[in-house]
Amino acid sequence: MRGADVIIMGGGILGCAVAYFLSRMEAGKVVLLERRTIAEANTSRAAGLMTQARTMPAVSALVRETYVAAGEIEEKSGESLDLRRVGSLHVAVADQEQEKLATLAKTAAGLGIRAERLKPREAMGMVPWLKVPEGAAVLFTPQDAYADGYLLAQGYARAAKANGVAFLQNSAVKGIRLSSGSVRGVQTSEGDLEGSVVIDAGGVWAGLLAWDLGIGLPMAPVRSQYWITAESDLFHRDQPFVILPDARAYTRPEGKQLLFGLRESKGVSVDPRRLPEDLSGFVIGRPQDEEESLLEGYPMLQPLFPGLDKIGIARYIAGLSAYTPDGLFVLGSVPGIKGFLAAAGCCGAGIAASGGIGRAVAELAAGVPCSFDLTPFRVDRFGSIDPMSEAFQKRCADARSRKVSG
């Protein structure tokens, strides 16, 4: 029987980030298992907004670690991970949203994150397609970036491999082996692998193997969707990405096109037992949902993006994110099973927080003091739940519908 000290299940960005940080510690032999290829699934479809200023400092800390990790990897490898450090614009129109933005500005200042108040005309000068009404509040965070999730995940993976982590692709985990309440390894399509620490970084599939053990990870696959416009001279890859809470929308440059996402009022969840191994061609929701979501969000988006009608839309992309009822990650030890850790529940922010999540979970796996406050992300914070129930999955979908940040 093959063996390892730490086994990571899942080769998306969180699994690769954990592998990278473990490779820098004295964690013994580390093996990452991926049933297809690295960063092939939802990581490669993510919008990748890396907003540092968050209402919860514990989340901000995880995101800021991603910037540190990316910089270290680039410096050591001499290769660019292509983080687009264009800054972000937060535009708030309604009084309620302006109050939230004022709170966010105070939080950013307290965390040492550079954030500047702009006048509407200054914001429109930076982003020519944007129309900001007089009286709106605008916050610019110039050091924010967006990332290509695939490139960042590959950067983590290359650095981890260089430090000795074994990546076994096309190797599917079939089950987790236990003995007397402790992890003893995993069963894979290539045979058994022994190990005393197993990390579940399986993305939207993360809850399935845990459920086989009677453990309910508090998350469900929820549809994320965005559109990409046709090309226009109004767009440039170095423009800031934009957060529009009044429209429940976000945008970021896509070359000479613009990517924009809308959060529909009724999110769509998927029973994880329905998920295929390959999401290519998998239909999420109903065929008419694309049009209905756009029609629902358009009246709120159009006043801020009046040129959308004329420019037109070129593509629609739908994927899945693992959401929790409170929109926060699922991180740390799984109660009741010694040696079983979760790095899951990305809630649409897995790219942004990958560095902090990777470091925190790696520290727990290596038995060293954790550098982050993971209390808000505890696996058992909802008590006993049934993640396979339709009612729980709806709670997770509703969390995405409530989200207005990047």
C-alpha positions as CSV (number, residue, x, y, z in Angstrom):
1,M,0.0,0.0,0.0
2,R,1.3,3.4,-0.9
3,G,1.5,6.1,1.8
4,A,1.7,9.8,2.5
5,D,1.7,12.0,5.6
6,V,-0.9,14.4,4.1
7,I,-3.4,13.7,1.3
8,I,-5.2,16.5,-0.5
9,M,-8.4,15.6,-2.3
10,G,-8.9,18.0,-5.2
11,G,-6.7,19.9,-7.6
12,G,-8.7,23.2,-7.9
13,I,-7.2,26.4,-6.6
14,L,-7.8,25.6,-2.9
15,G,-6.1,22.2,-3.1
16,C,-3.2,23.6,-5.0
17,A,-2.8,26.5,-2.5
18,V,-2.8,24.1,0.4
19,A,-0.2,22.0,-1.4
20,Y,2.0,25.0,-2.0
21,F,2.0,26.0,1.7
22,L,2.5,22.5,2.9
23,S,5.5,22.2,0.6
24,R,7.1,25.1,2.6
25,M,6.6,23.3,6.0
26,E,8.0,20.2,7.5
27,A,4.9,18.3,6.7
28,G,6.5,15.1,5.4
29,K,5.3,13.5,2.2
30,V,2.4,15.3,0.6
31,V,0.2,13.9,-2.2
32,L,-2.5,15.8,-4.1
33,L,-5.2,13.7,-5.9
34,E,-7.2,15.1,-8.8
35,R,-9.6,12.9,-10.7
36,R,-9.1,14.9,-13.9
37,T,-6.5,17.6,-14.5
38,I,-5.3,20.6,-12.3
39,A,-7.7,23.6,-12.2
40,E,-9.9,22.1,-15.0
41,A,-13.3,22.6,-13.4
42,N,-14.8,25.7,-11.8
43,T,-11.4,27.4,-11.0
44,S,-10.9,28.1,-14.7
45,R,-14.3,29.7,-15.0
46,A,-14.2,32.1,-12.1
47,A,-14.2,35.9,-12.5
48,G,-11.3,36.2,-10.1
49,L,-12.0,39.5,-8.4
50,M,-9.5,39.9,-5.5
51,T,-11.2,42.6,-3.4
52,Q,-9.1,43.2,-0.3
53,A,-11.5,45.5,1.7
54,R,-14.2,43.3,3.2
55,T,-16.7,43.9,5.9
56,M,-15.3,41.0,7.9
57,P,-11.6,41.4,8.8
58,A,-11.1,37.6,9.0
59,V,-11.9,37.4,5.2
60,S,-9.7,40.3,4.4
61,A,-6.8,38.6,6.1
62,L,-7.2,35.5,3.9
63,V,-7.4,37.6,0.7
64,R,-4.3,39.7,1.5
65,E,-2.3,36.5,2.0
66,T,-3.1,35.6,-1.6
67,Y,-1.3,38.8,-2.8
68,V,1.7,37.9,-0.6
69,A,1.8,34.3,-1.9
70,A,1.5,35.3,-5.5
71,G,4.3,37.8,-5.1
72,E,6.5,35.2,-3.5
73,I,5.9,32.7,-6.3
74,E,6.5,35.3,-9.0
75,E,9.7,36.4,-7.4
76,K,11.1,32.9,-6.9
77,S,10.0,31.5,-10.3
78,G,10.7,34.6,-12.4
79,E,7.3,34.0,-14.1
80,S,4.3,36.3,-14.0
81,L,1.0,35.0,-12.7
82,D,-0.7,37.9,-14.5
83,L,-2.5,39.5,-11.6
84,R,-4.1,42.6,-13.1
85,R,-3.5,45.2,-10.4
86,V,-6.0,47.7,-11.8
87,G,-7.8,48.6,-8.6
88,S,-11.5,48.4,-7.9
89,L,-14.3,51.0,-7.9
90,H,-17.3,50.6,-5.5
91,V,-20.3,52.7,-6.5
92,A,-23.2,53.2,-4.1
93,V,-26.4,55.1,-5.1
94,A,-29.1,54.3,-2.5
95,D,-28.7,55.7,1.0
96,Q,-28.5,52.2,2.5
97,E,-25.7,51.2,0.1
98,Q,-23.9,54.5,0.8
99,E,-24.0,53.7,4.5
100,K,-22.5,50.3,3.9
101,L,-19.8,51.8,1.7
102,A,-18.9,54.3,4.4
103,T,-18.5,51.3,6.9
104,L,-16.4,49.5,4.3
105,A,-14.1,52.6,4.0
106,K,-13.6,52.7,7.7
107,T,-12.9,49.0,7.8
108,A,-10.3,49.4,5.0
109,A,-8.6,52.2,6.9
110,G,-8.4,50.2,10.0
111,L,-6.8,47.3,8.1
112,G,-4.3,49.6,6.4
113,I,-5.9,49.0,3.0
114,R,-5.5,52.1,0.8
115,A,-9.0,53.4,-0.2
116,E,-9.9,56.8,-1.7
117,R,-13.2,58.6,-2.0
118,L,-13.8,59.8,-5.6
119,K,-16.3,62.2,-7.1
120,P,-18.7,60.7,-9.7
121,R,-16.9,62.5,-12.6
122,E,-13.6,61.1,-11.5
123,A,-14.9,57.6,-11.5
124,M,-16.4,58.1,-15.0
125,G,-13.1,59.4,-16.2
126,M,-11.5,56.2,-15.1
127,V,-14.2,54.0,-16.5
128,P,-15.8,55.6,-19.6
129,W,-18.8,53.2,-19.9
130,L,-19.9,53.9,-16.3
131,K,-22.5,56.5,-15.5
132,V,-22.4,57.6,-11.9
133,P,-25.3,59.8,-10.8
134,E,-24.7,63.0,-8.8
135,G,-24.8,62.3,-5.1
136,A,-23.6,58.7,-5.4
137,A,-20.7,57.6,-3.2
138,V,-17.6,56.1,-4.9
139,L,-14.7,54.3,-3.2
140,F,-11.5,53.4,-5.1
141,T,-9.1,50.8,-3.8
142,P,-6.1,51.2,-6.2
143,Q,-4.2,48.1,-5.0
144,D,-6.9,45.6,-5.8
145,A,-6.4,43.1,-8.7
146,Y,-8.2,40.4,-10.6
147,A,-6.7,37.1,-11.5
148,D,-7.0,34.3,-14.0
149,G,-7.9,31.4,-11.6
150,Y,-6.3,28.8,-13.8
151,L,-3.0,30.7,-14.0
152,L,-2.9,31.3,-10.3
153,A,-3.7,27.6,-9.5
154,Q,-1.0,26.5,-11.9
155,G,1.4,28.8,-10.2
156,Y,0.7,27.3,-6.8
157,A,1.0,23.8,-8.3
158,R,4.3,24.4,-10.0
159,A,5.8,25.8,-6.8
160,A,4.5,22.9,-4.8
161,K,5.9,20.4,-7.2
162,A,9.3,22.1,-7.2
163,N,9.2,21.6,-3.4
164,G,8.4,17.9,-3.6
165,V,4.6,17.6,-3.5
166,A,3.4,14.7,-5.6
167,F,0.4,15.5,-7.9
168,L,-1.5,12.5,-9.1
169,Q,-3.9,13.5,-11.9
170,N,-6.6,11.3,-13.3
171,S,-6.7,9.6,-9.9
172,A,-10.2,9.7,-8.4
173,V,-10.9,9.3,-4.7
174,K,-13.6,6.7,-4.1
175,G,-13.7,6.8,-0.3
176,I,-12.0,7.8,2.9
177,R,-10.6,5.1,5.2
178,L,-11.2,5.3,8.9
179,S,-10.1,3.4,12.0
180,S,-11.3,4.1,15.5
181,G,-12.5,7.6,14.6
182,S,-9.2,8.6,12.8
183,V,-8.3,9.0,9.2
184,R,-6.2,6.2,7.8
185,G,-6.1,7.1,4.2
186,V,-8.2,7.0,1.0
187,Q,-9.4,4.6,-1.6
188,T,-8.6,5.7,-5.1
189,S,-9.2,4.5,-8.7
190,E,-5.5,3.6,-8.6
191,G,-5.6,1.7,-5.3
192,D,-5.4,2.6,-1.6
193,L,-3.3,5.4,-0.3
194,E,-2.4,5.4,3.4
195,G,-2.2,8.7,5.4
196,S,-3.1,10.1,8.8
197,V,-4.3,13.6,7.5
198,V,-6.8,14.0,4.7
199,I,-7.8,17.5,3.4
200,D,-11.1,17.8,1.5
201,A,-10.6,20.4,-1.1
202,G,-13.0,18.9,-3.6
203,G,-14.8,22.1,-4.6
204,V,-18.5,21.6,-5.3
205,W,-18.0,17.9,-4.9
206,A,-16.4,18.3,-1.4
207,G,-19.5,17.3,0.5
208,L,-20.0,14.0,-1.2
209,L,-17.2,11.9,0.4
210,A,-17.8,13.5,3.8
211,W,-21.5,12.6,3.5
212,D,-20.5,9.0,3.0
213,L,-18.9,9.2,6.5
214,G,-22.1,10.7,7.9
215,I,-20.6,14.2,8.0
216,G,-22.6,17.1,6.6
217,L,-20.4,19.8,5.3
218,P,-22.6,23.0,5.3
219,M,-22.4,23.8,1.6
220,A,-24.2,23.3,-1.7
221,P,-23.3,23.8,-5.3
222,V,-25.0,27.1,-6.5
223,R,-25.0,28.5,-10.0
224,S,-22.7,31.5,-10.7
225,Q,-23.2,33.3,-14.0
226,Y,-21.8,36.1,-16.0
227,W,-22.0,37.7,-19.4
228,I,-19.3,39.1,-21.7
229,T,-20.1,42.0,-24.0
230,A,-19.1,42.5,-27.6
231,E,-15.9,44.5,-28.1
232,S,-15.9,48.3,-27.7
233,D,-13.4,51.1,-27.5
234,L,-15.0,52.0,-24.1
235,F,-13.3,49.0,-22.6
236,H,-9.6,48.4,-21.7
237,R,-7.9,45.7,-19.8
238,D,-6.3,48.2,-17.4
239,Q,-9.6,49.7,-16.2
240,P,-10.6,49.1,-12.6
241,F,-13.1,46.4,-11.9
242,V,-16.4,47.7,-10.6
243,I,-18.7,46.7,-7.8
244,L,-22.3,47.9,-8.2
245,P,-24.3,46.9,-5.1
246,D,-27.5,48.7,-6.2
247,A,-27.6,46.5,-9.2
248,R,-26.4,43.4,-7.4
249,A,-23.7,43.4,-10.1
250,Y,-19.9,43.5,-10.7
251,T,-17.8,44.0,-13.8
252,R,-14.2,43.5,-14.9
253,P,-12.3,44.1,-18.1
254,E,-12.0,41.2,-20.5
255,G,-9.6,42.7,-23.0
256,K,-11.7,45.0,-25.3
257,Q,-14.8,43.4,-23.8
258,L,-16.5,43.7,-20.5
259,L,-17.4,40.8,-18.2
260,F,-20.4,41.5,-15.9
261,G,-22.1,39.3,-13.4
262,L,-25.6,39.6,-12.0
263,R,-27.0,38.0,-8.8
264,E,-30.5,36.9,-9.5
265,S,-33.1,37.2,-6.7
266,K,-33.8,33.4,-6.7
267,G,-30.5,31.5,-6.8
268,V,-30.2,28.1,-8.3
269,S,-28.7,25.2,-6.3
270,V,-27.9,21.7,-7.5
271,D,-28.1,18.5,-5.5
272,P,-24.4,17.4,-5.3
273,R,-25.4,13.8,-6.1
274,R,-26.5,15.0,-9.5
275,L,-23.1,16.4,-10.4
276,P,-21.1,14.6,-13.2
277,E,-17.3,14.2,-12.9
278,D,-17.0,16.5,-16.0
279,L,-19.2,19.7,-15.9
280,S,-18.7,20.4,-19.6
281,G,-22.2,20.5,-21.1
282,F,-23.9,20.1,-17.7
283,V,-27.0,22.2,-17.7
284,I,-27.5,24.2,-14.5
285,G,-31.2,25.2,-14.0
286,R,-33.5,25.8,-17.0
287,P,-32.6,26.8,-20.5
288,Q,-34.6,30.0,-20.2
289,D,-32.8,31.1,-17.0
290,E,-30.1,33.1,-18.9
291,E,-32.7,35.4,-20.5
292,E,-34.8,35.7,-17.3
293,S,-31.8,36.5,-15.1
294,L,-30.7,39.2,-17.6
295,L,-34.2,40.7,-17.8
296,E,-34.4,40.8,-14.0
297,G,-31.1,42.5,-13.5
298,Y,-31.2,44.8,-16.6
299,P,-33.4,47.6,-15.1
300,M,-31.0,48.0,-12.2
301,L,-27.8,47.8,-14.3
302,Q,-28.9,49.9,-17.3
303,P,-28.8,53.3,-15.5
304,L,-25.2,52.7,-14.5
305,F,-24.2,51.1,-17.8
306,P,-26.4,52.9,-20.4
307,G,-24.3,51.7,-23.4
308,L,-25.0,48.0,-22.9
309,D,-28.0,48.1,-25.4
310,K,-25.8,49.4,-28.2
311,I,-22.7,47.3,-27.5
312,G,-24.5,44.0,-27.1
313,I,-23.6,40.7,-25.5
314,A,-21.3,38.2,-27.0
315,R,-21.3,35.3,-24.5
316,Y,-23.0,33.8,-21.4
317,I,-21.1,31.6,-19.0
318,A,-22.5,29.6,-16.1
319,G,-20.6,27.6,-13.6
320,L,-20.9,26.4,-10.0
321,S,-19.6,27.7,-6.7
322,A,-19.9,26.0,-3.3
323,Y,-22.0,28.3,-1.1
324,T,-22.9,28.2,2.6
325,P,-26.0,29.7,4.3
326,D,-24.0,32.6,5.6
327,G,-21.7,33.1,2.6
328,L,-18.6,32.2,4.5
329,F,-16.0,29.5,3.9
330,V,-15.9,26.0,5.5
331,L,-12.4,25.6,6.9
332,G,-10.6,23.5,9.5
333,S,-11.0,20.3,11.4
334,V,-14.1,18.2,10.8
335,P,-15.5,17.3,14.3
336,G,-15.6,13.7,15.1
337,I,-12.9,12.5,12.8
338,K,-9.3,13.0,13.7
339,G,-7.1,14.0,10.8
340,F,-9.9,15.1,8.5
341,L,-9.8,18.8,7.4
342,A,-12.0,20.9,5.1
343,A,-10.9,23.6,2.7
344,A,-14.2,24.2,1.0
345,G,-17.3,26.4,0.6
346,C,-15.6,29.0,-1.6
347,C,-18.8,31.2,-1.8
348,G,-17.5,32.8,-5.0
349,A,-14.3,34.0,-3.4
350,G,-12.0,31.0,-3.7
351,I,-9.6,32.7,-6.0
352,A,-9.4,35.8,-3.8
353,A,-8.9,34.0,-0.5
354,S,-6.9,31.0,-1.9
355,G,-3.6,32.1,-0.3
356,G,-5.0,32.6,3.2
357,I,-7.1,29.4,3.0
358,G,-4.1,27.5,1.7
359,R,-1.8,28.7,4.5
360,A,-4.3,28.3,7.3
361,V,-5.3,24.7,6.4
362,A,-1.7,23.8,5.7
363,E,-0.8,25.0,9.2
364,L,-3.5,22.9,10.8
365,A,-2.5,19.9,8.8
366,A,1.2,20.3,9.8
367,G,0.3,20.8,13.5
368,V,1.7,24.4,13.7
369,P,-0.2,27.4,15.2
370,C,-2.6,28.9,12.7
371,S,-1.9,32.4,11.6
372,F,-5.6,33.3,11.0
373,D,-8.8,33.5,12.9
374,L,-10.9,30.7,11.5
375,T,-13.7,30.9,14.0
376,P,-16.2,32.3,11.5
377,F,-15.5,29.4,9.2
378,R,-16.0,26.5,11.5
379,V,-17.3,23.3,10.0
380,D,-19.9,22.8,12.7
381,R,-21.2,26.4,13.1
382,F,-24.7,25.5,11.8
383,G,-25.0,22.4,14.1
384,S,-26.4,19.2,12.6
385,I,-27.5,19.8,8.9
386,D,-28.5,17.7,5.9
387,P,-26.7,19.1,2.9
388,M,-28.6,16.8,0.6
389,S,-32.0,18.3,1.6
390,E,-33.7,20.7,-0.8
391,A,-34.4,23.1,2.0
392,F,-30.7,23.4,3.0
393,Q,-29.6,23.8,-0.6
394,K,-32.1,26.7,-1.0
395,R,-30.5,28.4,2.1
396,C,-27.2,28.2,0.3
397,A,-28.6,29.6,-3.0
398,D,-30.3,32.4,-1.1
399,A,-26.8,33.4,0.3
400,R,-25.6,34.1,-3.2
401,S,-28.7,36.1,-4.0
402,R,-28.0,38.3,-1.0
403,K,-24.4,38.9,-2.0
404,V,-23.6,42.4,-3.4
405,S,-19.8,42.5,-2.9
406,G,-17.1,41.4,-5.4
